[in-house]
C-alpha cells in the first residue's frame, strides 16, 4: 500500500482501457486499423489530492507512516489547516483532543499548553529539534503538525508525560508552483501568505514562504501584527547525498490578553469582548532560526542523517493582569466594582545551538529481522530574563467592571525599560541513544530503546545542575497486514527542573521529575487506506511535579509529589466516501493528584489536576456537493477545567472554567487554479474560555463570532 501522501484519491482515478488482442488474419486479409480509446484528462485543484491523514512522519526518528508507530499520533495536515483557517499553532492544536491552554502563568508569554493533563509547552519541536522558547508560533511555513502522545524522552530527551508537539516545515520539491493566499475578515483582520517553489536544477529546488498578518479580534482593543519569512534550498534530492539549508524569521507584536478575573469561583460574568488591559500593553517577539541538514544514503536500508541549528529568541512583554479589588455582589451587579491592574513587565533572550546525527539500518540475524536506530545529540543553551524597573505607585490605573477604560492616562515612567533583576542560565547537554525493533515472528515486533542524557548547567543565583539520566522506550506490536496494528507500549520521561528553566535555588534539592506512560492501542486503515482509525487506553504518571509559575517557583518549587491520568482516546481521519471527509477526536480523562508535595497544601491530594477536563472532543467534516462546491463545519468541545493554588493548608475551593461547545462553518468554491472560501468562526457567538490561569487568577475568553473570506491562487 502506498503512503497516504502519495496514494491517489479515489475521486481522481482515471480508468484506461487496454486494447484486446487482435485476432490472427489470413495472410491475404487486411488488418483493420486499431482504434484507441479516448482518455479524458481534467485538471484538478492540488488540494483534492491531499488528505486529513497527513503524510509520513519522523516522530520516531525514522520515516514512517503514522499507523506503524507504536504510540498514539495525531497529525494535523496542511489541508486541515487551510480549511479551518488555522493561522497560529494555538488555532491548529484545537484539533487535538485532550489539549488545553494555560493563560500566562507568572507573566509567561507564547504558546502554553497542557496535554493529557501534563504541561507540554516544554515539548515543542520544529523538524525534530527542540524549540521551547516563549513565543507565539505561526503556520505559514508548516506542512503538517504532529503530536506524539505519551512520554518520549528516549527519542527527544527531557520532557513531560503528555507528549511531543512537532511542526514540520514545508520542504523544497521538484515542481514549479506558487501559491498566493489572501484572507480578509471582520475586526479588520488581514493576512497574505505566499508559498513559492522553484526547481533550480535536475535535483535542486528553492522554496520561499512569506507571511504578513495584522488586525484586531473579537476582544476589544486586542491587536496582532505578525510578519515572517522562511526560505529553504535543497539539493541532491533523491540522490546518495541530499543537503538542505533553511531559515525562519518571525516577528510579532501582539496585545497580551489576560481576560477576566474570577468571581465566586467562576469567570466574571461580562460580555466576551470586555478587555481589562490597556492599549499600552505589548508583547514583542523576534525569532531567528538557521538550519542545515545532510542525508547520506549508504544503501537502500542504511541512512545517516545529520542536522545543525542555531536559534536566537528575543522577547519583551508589558502587560496587566486584572484582579477584583474588594468586590461585593452589589458592586459587581451594577458594574462599579474596582478592577486592579496587576503588572508584569519583563524581557528575555535565548540562544541555542543543536547538533544531531543518527543512523538507521535494517538487517537480519537468522530468523530475526532488525530495524536499528542510533544517534548522538549536543545541545548548548544560553538564556537570560529580567524585569523592568517601575517606580513605586506608577502602575496602570484601576478601572471598573462595567466601564473598563483601556486608554487611561499613564504615569510618566510607565513603559520604562530599564532592566532590573537579570537572571541567567547556561547549560550543555550531550545525549546518546540506541533502539532496535525486532521482528521475531511474522507480523510480531518488539521494540527496545535506551537514551542517556548528561547535562551541566549553571544559574546566576548560584544553583548548579549536574545530572545524568536514562530514558527508555519499549513496545510489543502485532501487524497481521498493512491495514492493522495492535500494540502495547511503555515509555518514560524526565525533567531536571521546571519547564523552560525556572531560576530556582531548589533545583538540586529534589530528584528530577519522572514520568511514565503505559498505552494499549490499535490502528486501522479502511476503504483501501482512505480512512485511518485509532483507539488507545493509557495511564500516565508523574512524580515530583515542578511549579512552572515564574512568580512563585523560587519559593514553591513543587506542585505535587505524585499524580496520574487514566484516559481513553478515539480518532478518525480521512475519506469516508469520495465526497465526504472527516477529522474526529474524542478523549476521556480520569486524572487525580495522588500525593501532595512536601510543604504544599495536603488537601490537593485526591483533587483533579488543574486545567484537565474530564472529557474533550473535536470534529471537522466537509462534503463536496459537486465538482466545485464544498461545505464543511466543525465542533470543538471541552468539559470544565479547574484553576487553583496549591499553597496553604485549608480546604481548596477551586475556580472553574465551564465546559463549552464551539461551532464553526465553511463553504468553498474550488477550481483547478484557485479556491474561494468563507469561514464563519463560532457560529453561535458562544461565550467560552479558551485558556485559564492555573493558580486561579483569570480566564481568557475565546474568539467570538467572526467571518473570514479567503482567496487562494495557484500557478
Steps between C-alpha positions, in 0.01 A plus 500: 500500500634841409559766765204725565653806338574317174194274470258639236160601629216292370342817367799562272534150351501474117402169340694417181377206293757270347448386141401135474740270310426514130399173329730340247406574142572311183811618322286629215273697736539862602525567870264774622656814646471477878297775667647612834258598775456868577662607826355813656737678739363782713713726714413507869581719796820371671319490836272227360797262519568590865347330800428560868724200566816696429821342375789304640649602833842499666365520854658161559825632337425273203295570188177320590130509436315605818325163512836322540608692814416310823372814677204728448566763231273782389585671169357840405550521124550809285155437352334516842698814588380667179136401525469617861712817453732394782770767472674442835616193691232569760229494233646183348514291817133566577459187285700292751262347754622508859705818449420817698660845529655674799467877540840653560614365836728752668522725195592217267422578138469293186356154439411349834308173506413183684460153342350199674500719812876573497694812402620474140631846412849364573443226237475718189714408198562620146612225260599284795719767666409651838324838467372582848558875523211725602340629181182460295555262209361538148382251237589679175813285451356174636415192292348306788481500878578177687414404857666192647302408811662371816849518645773529238832578670676205331438671164522867595664539840347669803126553485159430648246218506250674271688476174705679234364766263706523181460739206620378161631769265402517133797350308612600150367257238577424135198685363446862399204634695401827662203543733369838609241511780319811620250516786291793620256493785299681762686694770729639223674163462735471203752234401716434194707183453723410205648152444745494207678183389745508207705216349858627458666187361454132427493416872476843666220735601444826686193573711408831663202557731392854590231623741350825622205505744339786689168594649285497806296228666160453658661623822493882532837666427685170459719525190746276318776583254719222358743466214727216400722352233619140466739433208654156442722344233535126443731320261593141426131409531462125460875445460756341728576826678218745561557840660279785613540842660215706632404790721198630686453860606181587689417835658184560701351789692182398681279640771533263796157400625446371852124484464272546799546429873311228685215593730336244730702224334375581150630738232355846550162516323568764235478499121766313306651816351569669836871580532656611829852554372629819341599611150849566643549127555712313249663167432795513261678191368777457246605148401784405266585138415773375264502127415717274287460128429679220318353160416741233377346184354758227557261250344128448460490375861758725668475878539707753696328829578662806661351835603631824645294799616586836652204680656459847647190614690431852628189601694353789695165511673316780675161386622232535762312220671151593628411435864183600686564732792258447792192411290149451636194357330354849468808664349552215256134509397498876430848495346667728754729232647863607466735301278864529599759463223787289627809558287748258347784675320785280387726396217722212403732351244606149413772363274530132414725286286386147418696229319337163427617195310335161473535179302221259407551161339325169437649151510424143602663263747366157421122507527500840672456822303644817652433868445770679697520868587788673678615856542664783691386852584664812641299794634651831616262744668554855622209695645428814697187665632439822685232731633463871425533766769182686585483767768278434800139586434544537125286208396213509253193680643214289629174472308152362567315184406233676296700780341856387424723776363772346286675831426539676836757770570816316601769600755798677347742208535249233392672301229849555638724221368787532744598142577482369854562161661676337205533122539699275270520133417768303316471130419664233286343160432655200327276206411543154347221259411443160341189306402423167333165387358520121468254297295514157667192347333312610187315819597635500858755760613659595828660843532766583759671837533722684749639854519745668734504878550785672680443864594706769669329832572565812704259766622598855592346449844767239576293189437678223310342211309719202422317183412499190287165337427396188309175480304334193354257405226344159444206348318351177374325527161287270288434600138324210326481703177545855369161612629528406870735574790452396864757603759589527867761765579683625808701822492641742753625860525691720740546871566772626736336835584179668397431544132683790336748518790348672797772684691460313826747451783343159560591336171750274673277413799249265340546219250412559135137483395431148374207406277380162375242410236340161437283484187294226336393601151370397160518662157302406190489613137161467328365565148824403328693718741294816451379506863724453805362406842681499834399386850707497819471461875787628713631583844748784547672567833725779621716536813646817653296739289669841475337841512503681164389840632795738476360716781485223761748232392788643702316443828261220403693277263263203518131458422441134582702196589300262284202514264357304209257502208305197375356563156326374188554645152317446170591661167396485134657681204447474126231427241182308568386542138649678201304811606497476879806564719526501877744576782380394844651460846351409838661448839394433858749567781479382860779705660593529866766642730613195700733666750573860594857629488690572822398840632196533273134486588422135587138555390597488132537122534199344330419810294486515122814671365469853375389571142418133433142451374331163560417478129567678171412439138533666162355448153568654161324364193445611139280384214544571128162594352634476144827548312551850643287573809595370844338561838647421841470554870648409832448482875754545777380384842663486843379418848553728803856581608621583850732783604641523851810572704665222697641696795372527855328224698128577473250310284510622141195629318623517141405753238328335203510590132173350370488247219397611155422412137613729220363455146674615179384488138655524153395519135748484211501523122795312349642525150826345372692826539319679779280458808251743653406424860293648783548399866255595774670453836293436812172497307279545807728760666543271801676654800769253600843515664782372284769517771527529877761622746554187702555676834146633464555867414326534164353332193526619139190496276541334162416658168146620447312479172727605212481476121808443284512494118794330326619497140780260403662499156746236376719521193 
